[in-house]
Amino acid sequence: MSAHTATIRELRTDFRSVKKKIEQHGEIVITDHGAPAYVLKAVISQPPKRRRPLDYYARLLKRQPKPMPAEETRRFWEEERGDR
């Protein structure tokens, strides 16, 4: 067989050499009784995308209650004091 093919028996008994062929050529044809039956390809994996780190301080500020304006605060405390 040529360098781009391997038999099912080779795949079963000598996977290391079949793996080397895949690494060299990118893909190989697996034959069954001399007829092409399967194609094995190398999977090219991409590195995982890096996520942006979370900005915990920004999240904290977003979730905190908004401060009352000065005028509203003054009115609130005047109501709380009552007629003292």
Backbone as ProteinMPNN parsed JSONL, in Angstrom:
{"seq_chain_A": "MSAHTATIRELRTDFRSVKKKIEQHGEIVITDHGAPAYVLKAVISQPPKRRRPLDYYARLLKRQPKPMPAEETRRFWEEERGDR", "coords_chain_A": {"N_chain_A": [[0.835, -1.183, 0.0], [0.332, 2.356, -0.475], [1.822, 5.377, 0.952], [-0.283, 6.901, 1.849], [-2.333, 5.29, 2.628], [-3.782, 2.735, 4.704], [-4.298, -0.496, 6.107], [-7.112, -2.213, 7.596], [-6.174, -4.108, 9.351], [-3.584, -3.134, 9.918], [-4.325, -0.84, 11.281], [-5.461, -1.942, 13.544], [-3.378, -3.546, 14.663], [-0.963, -2.083, 14.563], [-1.168, 0.687, 15.493], [0.363, 2.893, 16.119], [2.112, 3.405, 13.929], [0.207, 4.018, 11.993], [-0.869, 6.31, 13.104], [1.343, 8.015, 12.888], [1.446, 8.257, 10.107], [-0.925, 9.651, 9.664], [-0.318, 12.046, 10.967], [1.753, 12.956, 9.327], [0.623, 13.201, 6.738], [-1.908, 14.285, 7.053], [-4.39, 13.104, 6.398], [-5.549, 9.732, 5.963], [-6.419, 6.871, 3.973], [-8.357, 4.161, 4.887], [-8.28, 0.823, 4.109], [-10.362, -1.955, 3.247], [-10.067, -5.197, 2.609], [-8.603, -4.443, 0.345], [-10.143, -2.491, -0.87], [-11.051, 0.947, -0.715], [-12.362, 2.071, 2.359], [-12.698, 3.713, 4.627], [-11.941, 7.046, 5.815], [-9.44, 8.58, 7.636], [-8.86, 11.451, 9.504], [-6.801, 14.033, 10.839], [-7.665, 15.852, 13.712], [-7.858, 19.235, 14.061], [-7.337, 21.133, 16.684], [-8.489, 24.109, 18.192], [-7.158, 26.582, 20.316], [-8.805, 27.278, 23.416], [-10.987, 30.103, 23.668], [-9.99, 32.971, 25.387], [-11.549, 34.224, 28.163], [-12.69, 37.421, 29.144], [-11.544, 38.787, 32.175], [-13.645, 39.006, 35.062], [-15.012, 42.04, 36.237], [-15.229, 42.703, 39.294], [-15.564, 44.868, 41.008], [-16.929, 46.763, 39.447], [-19.31, 45.375, 39.081], [-20.208, 45.324, 41.714], [-20.636, 48.063, 42.222], [-22.682, 48.516, 40.402], [-24.778, 47.06, 41.47], [-25.307, 48.237, 43.886], [-27.384, 50.387, 45.904], [-28.648, 53.476, 44.595], [-27.475, 56.695, 45.571], [-29.349, 59.076, 47.542], [-30.448, 62.264, 46.396], [-29.183, 65.423, 47.672], [-31.15, 67.312, 48.46], [-33.441, 65.708, 48.739], [-32.58, 64.022, 50.777], [-32.324, 65.844, 52.899], [-35.03, 66.601, 53.21], [-36.088, 64.111, 53.979], [-34.845, 63.671, 56.5], [-35.867, 65.826, 57.91], [-38.571, 65.15, 58.044], [-38.359, 62.843, 59.599], [-37.464, 63.844, 62.04], [-39.584, 65.278, 62.94], [-41.626, 67.208, 65.135], [-39.675, 68.074, 66.968]], "CA_chain_A": [[0.0, 0.0, 0.0], [1.096, 3.601, -0.52], [1.995, 6.05, 2.241], [-1.526, 7.562, 2.251], [-3.355, 4.298, 2.959], [-3.467, 1.721, 5.707], [-5.332, -1.526, 6.151], [-7.786, -2.348, 8.885], [-5.274, -4.881, 10.208], [-2.554, -2.199, 10.403], [-4.968, 0.032, 12.257], [-5.677, -2.712, 14.767], [-2.158, -4.097, 15.264], [0.152, -1.136, 14.63], [-1.794, 2.005, 15.437], [1.39, 3.938, 16.212], [2.563, 3.768, 12.575], [-0.928, 4.657, 11.321], [-0.937, 7.659, 13.668], [2.429, 8.792, 12.268], [1.03, 8.566, 8.733], [-1.943, 10.709, 9.739], [0.375, 13.287, 11.32], [2.559, 13.396, 8.185], [-0.156, 13.491, 5.53], [-3.168, 14.958, 7.36], [-5.463, 12.11, 6.354], [-5.211, 8.488, 5.265], [-7.555, 6.046, 3.588], [-8.309, 2.819, 5.457], [-8.82, -0.115, 3.122], [-10.918, -3.223, 3.717], [-9.877, -6.156, 1.514], [-8.061, -3.744, -0.812], [-11.036, -1.423, -1.339], [-11.145, 2.044, 0.258], [-13.555, 1.943, 3.19], [-12.824, 4.822, 5.576], [-10.922, 8.091, 5.772], [-9.092, 9.109, 8.954], [-8.267, 12.785, 9.429], [-6.368, 14.625, 12.102], [-8.528, 16.934, 14.181], [-7.066, 20.405, 14.418], [-8.052, 21.802, 17.773], [-8.157, 25.51, 18.403], [-7.085, 26.867, 21.748], [-10.045, 27.906, 23.882], [-10.963, 31.566, 23.72], [-9.804, 33.478, 26.741], [-12.62, 35.114, 28.574], [-12.271, 38.619, 29.841], [-11.768, 38.618, 33.611], [-14.784, 39.757, 35.579], [-14.716, 43.244, 36.999], [-16.106, 42.576, 40.453], [-15.858, 46.189, 41.559], [-17.978, 47.361, 38.609], [-20.548, 44.667, 39.402], [-20.628, 45.778, 43.032], [-21.189, 49.41, 42.082], [-23.925, 48.428, 39.642], [-25.827, 46.47, 42.305], [-25.537, 49.032, 45.088], [-28.457, 51.371, 45.717], [-28.224, 54.816, 44.181], [-27.615, 57.635, 46.687], [-30.424, 60.065, 47.432], [-29.954, 63.638, 46.213], [-29.057, 66.171, 48.93], [-32.446, 67.916, 48.813], [-34.324, 64.631, 49.184], [-32.049, 63.575, 52.063], [-32.689, 66.866, 53.883], [-36.464, 66.456, 53.465], [-36.285, 62.859, 54.713], [-34.467, 63.844, 57.903], [-36.812, 66.765, 58.523], [-39.772, 64.371, 58.354], [-38.036, 61.919, 60.68], [-37.344, 64.597, 63.291], [-40.922, 65.679, 63.37], [-41.755, 68.509, 65.801], [-38.755, 68.144, 68.105]], "C_chain_A": [[0.881, 1.248, 0.0], [1.123, 4.25, 0.867], [0.693, 6.674, 2.744], [-2.63, 6.575, 2.589], [-2.84, 3.375, 4.052], [-4.6, 0.711, 5.69], [-5.977, -1.539, 7.529], [-6.893, -3.115, 9.849], [-4.165, -3.991, 10.77], [-3.122, -1.298, 11.497], [-5.12, -0.68, 13.597], [-4.372, -3.105, 15.441], [-1.041, -3.082, 15.435], [-0.376, 0.294, 14.512], [-0.762, 3.123, 15.456], [1.875, 4.363, 14.82], [1.444, 4.455, 11.786], [-1.063, 6.104, 11.808], [0.143, 8.55, 13.063], [2.07, 9.182, 10.837], [0.003, 9.704, 8.718], [-1.281, 12.043, 10.04], [1.176, 13.837, 10.142], [1.695, 13.909, 7.037], [-1.475, 14.215, 5.799], [-4.363, 14.025, 7.335], [-4.959, 10.872, 5.631], [-6.498, 7.733, 4.966], [-7.346, 4.665, 4.191], [-8.979, 1.885, 4.456], [-9.311, -1.382, 3.807], [-10.91, -4.18, 2.534], [-9.465, -5.451, 0.222], [-8.922, -2.609, -1.343], [-11.091, -0.311, -0.289], [-12.462, 1.968, 1.036], [-13.777, 3.168, 4.082], [-11.721, 5.844, 5.33], [-10.701, 8.566, 7.205], [-8.395, 10.442, 8.771], [-7.818, 13.211, 10.815], [-7.326, 15.758, 12.454], [-7.629, 18.071, 14.629], [-7.85, 21.163, 15.479], [-7.557, 23.231, 17.918], [-8.081, 25.752, 19.902], [-8.37, 27.552, 22.205], [-9.9, 29.421, 23.962], [-10.84, 32.002, 25.175], [-10.92, 34.463, 27.051], [-12.032, 36.304, 29.305], [-12.499, 38.417, 31.337], [-12.919, 39.509, 34.086], [-14.313, 40.949, 36.393], [-15.686, 43.274, 38.184], [-16.47, 43.93, 41.057], [-16.976, 46.872, 40.762], [-19.322, 46.693, 38.891], [-21.099, 45.122, 40.745], [-21.277, 47.157, 42.942], [-22.54, 49.392, 41.375], [-25.08, 47.945, 40.526], [-26.136, 47.291, 43.558], [-26.655, 50.032, 44.836], [-27.888, 52.74, 45.36], [-28.411, 55.781, 45.358], [-28.753, 58.628, 46.432], [-29.812, 61.441, 47.201], [-29.996, 64.391, 47.55], [-30.39, 66.753, 49.381], [-33.403, 66.86, 49.365], [-33.881, 64.107, 50.556], [-32.453, 64.555, 53.168], [-34.168, 66.767, 54.24], [-36.761, 65.21, 54.289], [-35.986, 63.052, 56.194], [-35.374, 64.856, 58.616], [-38.102, 66.056, 58.906], [-39.522, 63.44, 59.534], [-37.973, 62.638, 62.027], [-38.717, 64.988, 63.839], [-40.913, 67.06, 64.009], [-40.811, 68.622, 66.994], [-38.177, 69.473, 68.285]], "O_chain_A": [[2.035, 1.201, 0.424], [0.53, 3.744, 1.82], [0.567, 6.95, 3.937], [-3.767, 6.989, 2.816], [-1.637, 3.256, 4.287], [-5.725, 1.029, 5.304], [-5.464, -0.962, 8.488], [-6.858, -2.805, 11.04], [-3.839, -4.078, 11.954], [-2.468, -1.035, 12.506], [-4.928, -0.08, 14.654], [-4.26, -3.011, 16.663], [-0.243, -3.203, 16.365], [-0.069, 1.01, 13.558], [-0.985, 4.184, 14.874], [2.032, 5.557, 14.562], [1.705, 5.367, 11.002], [-1.338, 7.008, 11.02], [-0.114, 9.715, 12.76], [2.352, 10.299, 10.403], [0.057, 10.597, 7.872], [-1.633, 13.061, 9.444], [1.27, 15.053, 9.974], [2.004, 14.937, 6.434], [-2.1, 14.712, 4.862], [-5.259, 14.147, 8.17], [-4.06, 10.948, 4.794], [-7.524, 7.93, 5.618], [-6.283, 4.065, 4.027], [-10.101, 2.13, 4.013], [-8.751, -1.822, 4.812], [-11.656, -3.996, 1.572], [-9.92, -5.815, -0.862], [-8.467, -1.838, -2.188], [-11.171, -0.599, 0.906], [-13.534, 1.819, 0.45], [-14.913, 3.605, 4.269], [-10.699, 5.539, 4.715], [-11.653, 8.911, 7.906], [-7.456, 10.56, 7.985], [-8.387, 12.8, 11.826], [-7.74, 16.526, 11.587], [-6.749, 17.891, 15.471], [-8.892, 21.755, 15.199], [-6.367, 23.517, 17.784], [-8.86, 25.184, 20.667], [-8.959, 28.327, 21.451], [-8.832, 29.945, 24.281], [-11.502, 31.467, 26.064], [-11.187, 35.399, 26.296], [-11.013, 36.201, 29.989], [-13.554, 37.919, 31.729], [-13.129, 40.61, 33.578], [-13.339, 40.867, 37.141], [-16.797, 43.794, 38.09], [-17.579, 44.104, 41.563], [-17.866, 47.49, 41.346], [-20.354, 47.363, 38.935], [-22.309, 45.286, 40.903], [-22.341, 47.389, 43.518], [-23.435, 50.166, 41.715], [-26.222, 48.37, 40.35], [-27.145, 47.044, 44.219], [-26.859, 50.475, 43.706], [-26.788, 53.103, 45.777], [-29.411, 55.69, 46.069], [-29.073, 58.969, 45.294], [-28.759, 61.747, 47.759], [-30.758, 64.031, 48.448], [-30.723, 66.691, 50.565], [-34.096, 67.103, 50.353], [-34.72, 63.786, 51.398], [-32.875, 64.139, 54.246], [-34.535, 66.836, 55.413], [-37.593, 65.247, 55.196], [-36.776, 62.649, 57.048], [-35.609, 64.73, 59.818], [-38.667, 66.322, 59.967], [-40.399, 63.273, 60.382], [-38.392, 62.085, 63.044], [-38.947, 65.015, 65.048], [-40.274, 67.98, 63.498], [-41.185, 69.259, 67.978], [-37.384, 69.682, 69.203]]}, "name": "protein", "num_of_chains": 1, "seq": "MSAHTATIRELRTDFRSVKKKIEQHGEIVITDHGAPAYVLKAVISQPPKRRRPLDYYARLLKRQPKPMPAEETRRFWEEERGDR"}
